Amino acid sequence: MDDFLYRSVGSNIAQAIGEGALKAGDRLPSVRSLCRERDLSLATAVAAYRWLEMEGYIEARPRSGYFVRARSAPLRPAKAPVQAAQARLVGVSARNMRLFETQRQPGVVQLGMAIPEPALFPAEILRRHLNQAALRDPELLTRYPADARGLPAFKNAVARRLAAAGTAVSPEEIVVTAGCAEAINLALRAVTRPGDTVLVEAPTYYGLLQMLETHGLKALEIPSDPFSGPSIAAIEAATREPGKVQAALLVPNFANPTGSLMAPADKSKLAALLAERDICIIEDDVYGDMSHSGERPPLIKRWDGAGQHIACGSFNKSLAPGFRIGWMAAGRYRQKIEGLKFESTNAAPPILQAALAAYLDGGGFDRHLARLREQLRRHTARMAQLVVDHFPPETRLSEPKGGFVLWVELAPGKNADEIADRALKQGVAIAPGSLFSLDDRFRHCMRLNCGQAIGPEIEAAIKTLGALARGVVRYSV
């Protein structure tokens, strides 16, 4: 199959869609008809349609063929400003806790929390691996875990997965944690002191802002493109003054809430730039395995030749939320982090590490990921289509290539906080954009959780949100 040819065919069809020659709802030729019309091989025709589907131009309908999707306006902002905002202390905990309490109400359609539904995970297979781990070594259940760094078999399995993604890390560099959140907290404690400044993306996950608040750190928000991630020019400008910034806390792969993905060239450039300026990148890679295309993007850590940067990840979102097992490639901070880990939570449960190690090494995780990625892609595409169908026409959407959240931008002046309040009274919970920054620049945005099958209940919830978005009172801008 000619890679250039399938992209050329796909781009030609995409151009026809963009120019209006093909309209939303139009049926495309069958794969075999496309082969005849354009003298293509079957593989090239299938790849062209697959590429168009991944780019959001078309959708496959069971037993019906391929159809042109309705598309919202692209969510690409004007040229991002190079100058970052002023660094400031974070105060978001009270606001976040109010959100969590209101969204725990029974009978609420949960679109606000970025949590995949349990049906996406192989619970029975994980149970069998736990039983087998206990049979192989019963003392995993009774022996006190003496090594806070983690079980060697699990660390080896994580190192092999990182190597397969292009990141060479020694198992000795890996510290096992209670999820990705603990890994990030340990990294912040290792590289900063209260009052230090940490770069974050804007918008960024509110949980990261809350971590900065917990440690008494200042956040310096960097403008981030919903497609390509944080502005390298803004980071370069913000870190020019020696000693001004101590760390950068970034989500380069399918960031929450926008789903942005940094290009490999940008990751390489950023790793070199901040290493030269002695600034540690703390990389949150919790969504890295969840590419909708199946191609796992590289970590920034791949270009870390001197151990300057720290990568953090877990299996909480991709495999076993109940295990709460994470990891960090700690680089030159390993010994300090091991000490911090020992004095706080000590070791993650060895029985869980042993079960996960066997599952990872046996190939089960890769088979699960193939299914999970396709399910998340379909859920996200369906959610986006519902928003296009029911929200005001000026609404713009992110087009994430991985993960399971959708960033929705309403017309400037629309008040997503008010929509969230009204929606909750009607049994629908969302995460308003004001949660994802220290100021009001995203007050007209919202994040929707796509980590669940889209049924009648969620369809009705989106219709409710769309009606509220059409009628909600604007705030002054």
N, C-alpha and C positions, 0 to 999 in steps of 0.2 A: 504494500500500500504506500502511495506517495503522500507523505505528511503534508508537503506544501500544497498538493492538489486538493486534498479534502478541506483544508482551510480556505483555499481559494474558492472552492464551490460554496462552502458555508458562508464566506464573506459576501459572495455574489447574491445569495438568497437573502442575507441580512440587509444588504443594501436595498433590495427590492422591497423588503418590509419597511425599512426606514423611509423610503420615498413614497410609500403608500400604494405601490403596485400590488402588494399583498397586504390584506387588511386582517385585523383581529378576527379570528374565527374561521378564516379561509383554510380549506383543506389543502395540504401539499400533495404532490404526486407520491405514490407509493415508492418504496425503495427500489423495486425492480423497474418501475416506470422512470425513475430518475436515472437509473443505469442506462436505459435505452435512450432517453432524451439527450444525455450528455456523454454517452460513450464511456461510462465509468465502470470500474470493477464493483462488485457487491460490497467489498470491504470498505472501499473509498466512500461509496454512497452512505453506508451505515455510519461511518465516522463523521461525515459532514453533518448528518442529521443529529448525531450525538453531540457534536460540538455546538450546533445551534440550540439544542435543548439545554446544554450546560450554561450557555450564555444567556438563556432566558428568552430567546426569540420564538421558540416553538415548544409545544408540549405533545407528548404521546398519550393518546387515549386508547385504553384497552379495546382491541378488536375493531378499532375505527381508523387508526392511522395517526399521522402527524398534522397538527393544526397550529396556526399562528396565534401566539399568546397576545392578550391585551397587555400592554406595557405602560407603566407609569413613567413620568418624566425621570430621567436619570438623577440620582442623588449625588451629583458631583458639585461641590461648592465652588464659589469663585476662588481665584488664586489665594491660597492660604497665606495669611500674614506671616512675615518672617520673624517679627518680634513677639516673644512670648509675654504672657501676663506677668505681673509681679508675684514673687513667691509669697505665700502666706500660710499661716497655721490653719489646720483643717478642723472643722467642727460639724461633722455630719452624723454622729452616732445617734443622737436623739431623733433626728429626722428618719434615719433608716429604721430604727426600732419601731417608730410609729407605723411605717409601711409594713413591716413584718407582722405586727400585731393585727392590723386591719385585714391583711390578706390571709390570715389563718382562719377567718370566719368560715363556718360550715356552709356548704351549698354555693360557694363562689367558684366560677369558672376561672381557673388560674392561668392567666397569660402574663403575669408580672414577674414571677420568679424563674430564673434560667435553670430549670430542673427538667431533665428528661423523664418520661414516664417509665415506671418499672418494667412494663412489657417489652421495652427495647433491650433488656439485658438478659443474659442466659443464666437465670437463677438456678435451675436444676443442674446445669453443668458445673457451675461454681460449687454447689453443694457437694457434688460427687468428688470434686478435687479437694475440698476440705476433708471429706471422709478419708480419701486416699492418703492425704498428707498425715493425718492422725494415725492411720494404720502403719505407714512407713516408719514414723518416728513418734510414738505415743508421748514421749517426754516433751514434745513441743507444747503439750497442754499443761504439763506440770512443772517443767524446768523454768526457773526464773531467767528471763532474757538478760544475759550478761553483757552483751555488746549493743550499745545504743546506736551504733552506726548502721545496723541492719544485717539481715541474713545474707551470707555470701552468695548463695544460689540465686536469691532475688536480685542482688546488685549485679551479678553477672548477666542475668536475663535483661535487665534494664540497659546495661552497657551494650549488649548485642543489638538491642532495638535502636539505640542511638547511633550505633555504627552503621546499621542498615539505612538510617536516614542521613548518613554523611557526616556524623559528628563523632569523632574518635575521643572517647572518654574512658579512662581506666576505672574498673570497678571500685578501686580503692578511693577514687575521688567522689563516689556517690554516697550520699547520706540518705537513709530511708526516714520518711516523716509521716505524720498523721495527716495526709492530704497535702494539696498544693498550698493551702493557706498557711499551714505551719512552716512549710519550706520558705515562703516569702517572708514571713515574720522573722524566722531565724536569719535570713539573708539581711534584712533591714537592721537587725540587732548587731550583726557582725560588721557591717560597713558604715553605719551611721551612729551619731549621738543625738540626743534631743536638741532641737534647734537647727539641725542641718536641713539642707534643701535637697529635695528629690524631684527629678523631672517625671511628669506623668503626661499621658495623652489627654486631649480634650476633644470628645468625651472619653471617659474611662469608666471602668467598672467601679461602682460605688463602694464595694468591699475593699478595694485597694486604697481608696481615700480614707476609709475607716481605719485601716491598718496604720496609715501615716499618722492619723490622729492619736491612736493608741500609743505610738512611740514618740509623740511630741515633735513630729517632723513637719517641715513646711513643704507645700506642694507648689511646683512651678509648672503650670499647664502649658503644653505645647500643642499647637493646632494639628489636628489629624484629619487626613482625607479618608472618607468612608470606603474608598477602594484600596488605596496604597499605603495607608497608615500614617505615622507621624512625619512631620516635615523635617527632613534632614537639615535644610537651611536654617530653620528655627532652632534646632538643637545645636547646630554649629555656633549660631549667634549667642545663644543662652549660656554656652559653656566656654566662651572665649576668655572670660576673666578667671584666672587661676583661683581655685578654692571656693568659688561661688556655689558650685553644685557638687554634691558628694556621691550621688547615685542617680540612675535612670531606671524607673520601674515601668517596663513596657510589655505589651502583648502583641508580638509581631505576627503571629499566625492566628487569623480569624478572631480578631479582637472583640471582646464584649464591651460595648453594645453594637458596634457597627458591622462586625464581620470582616473588617479590613485585613488585607494580607500584604505585608511588605515584600518587595521584590528581592531576590537574592543579592543583586548588586547593591541595593540600599542597605541590606543587612551587613554585607561585607564592609561597606564604607563606614557605617556607623560603628561597627566593632573596632575598626582601626582608629577612627577619630577619637572615641572615648577612651580607648586604651592609651593612646598617646597623651591624653589629658588626665590620665590616672583617675578616671571616673568609672565606677563599676556599673555594668548593666545587669539588672535583676530581671531575668526573662521569664515571664509567665507563659508556659507552653501547654496549659491544661487542655486547650482545644486543638493542638497540633495534629492529633491523629484523625481528626474528623473532617478531612477534606472531602467535599462532595464529588470530586473527580476521581478519587482514589489515589492520587499522587500526594504523598506526604511531603509538605514543604520543609526545607531545612531550618534549623535553629540558628540564631545569631551565634550561639556557642560554637558553631562549626568553624568560625573565623577567629576564634579566641586562641591565639598561639601561646600566650603567656599566662593563662589561667586568671586573667583579670576579671572575667565576667562569670555570673552564676545563672544556671538554667534551672528552672523549677517546673515540675509537672506532677501528674497523678493519674490514677485510673478511676477517679470519682465520677467524671462526666462520661467516660467512654466505656466503662465496663462494670464496675462494682461500687456504687455510691455507698453502700453499707460497710464496705471494708475500710474506708478512710485511709487508704495507703497512697502515699506520695513519695517523691524522691527529689533530690537536688544534686546537680553536678557542681560542686562547691569551689572548684579551682583552688587558688592559693589561700582561700579562706577556710579550707576544710577543717583544720585542727581547731580553729576558734569555734566553728559551727558545731563540731562534734562535742565540744565542751558545753556550749549553750544547750544543745539537745539533751545531754546527759543530766543537766541540772534542772531541766523543765519536765519533759514528758518521758524521758528515758527511751526505751525501745518500742517500736511499733510491734504489734503481736506477731511473733514468729510463725504461728500456724497459718495466719493469713498470707504472710510473705511466701511461705513454702507452697501454698496452694496456687498463688498467682504465678510463681516461678514455673511450676509445672505446666500451667495453662499457657503461659507465654512461649515456653520452649517447645511445646507440643504442636504449635501451629493453630491452636483453637482461637487465639485472639485475632489472628489475621482473617480467619473465616468470619468471625463475629463482626469485625470492622467492615468487611465488604458489605455485609447486610445492613449494618448500622448507618454507614455513609449513604447508601441508597435510600433508606427510610428517611433520614434527616433531609436529604436533598428534596425528596418528594413532599415532605411535610412543609418545608420552607417555601417551595414553589407554590404549593396550594395556598398557604397563608398569604403570600404576596398577591396571588390572584384574587383572593377574597378582599384584600384591602383595595386593590385596583377597582374591583366591582362595586364596593360599597362606600368608600371614602370620597371626599370632595375631589374633583378632577385636578386641582392644583397640588394634591398630595404627592410627595416624592418618597422613594424607597431605596434602601440599600439593596445591593445584589450580592449577598455573601456567597463566597465559594466554599465555605465550610462552616462548621458549628451549627447552632440551632436557634439563633436569635435574629430578629428582623428589626431594623431601625427605621422608624416611620417619621417623616418630617412633614408637618402640616404647614399651611400658609403662615408667613411671619405674622405674629400677633395673636395667633390661636393659643389658647391656654390649656396645655395638656394636664396641668395640675387640677384644673377644674373638671376636665373630662374624666380624670381618674377618680375624683370624688363622686361625681354623678354616676359613673359606671359602677362603682362599688355598691352604691345603693340599689343598682339593678342587677347585682350578682355577678359582676365582671371585674377582675383585678388586672391592672396593667402597671408597668413601671414608667412613670413620667420622666421626661428628659432632664428635669431639674436635678434628679438624683445623681447624674453622671458628670457633674462639674461643680465647681465652687461658686459659679455665678449663674446668671439667668439666660445665658446665650442659647441653651437648648430647651427653653421652657415650652417651645412649640413642638417638641418632639416626644416620641414615646418608643419604648422597646417592647416587643412582643415575643413570647416564648413559643418556639416552633418544635419543641421536643416532645410532641405528642401527636397521635393520630387526629386528623381533622374530621370530626363527625358533626352531626346536626347541632350539638350543644355549642361547639366552637363557632360554627357558621353563624348561629344566632347571636353569639357574643360579638363577632366582628360586625354584624349588621347593627347591633346596638351602638358600638363604638363609632361606626360610620355616621349614624344619625346624630350622635352627640357632637362629632367633629363638624358636621354641617351646621349645627345650630348653636354651638357654644359661643359665649360672649368673648370677644377679644380682649386682651390686655393691651395697655398702651405701650408703644415702642418708640 
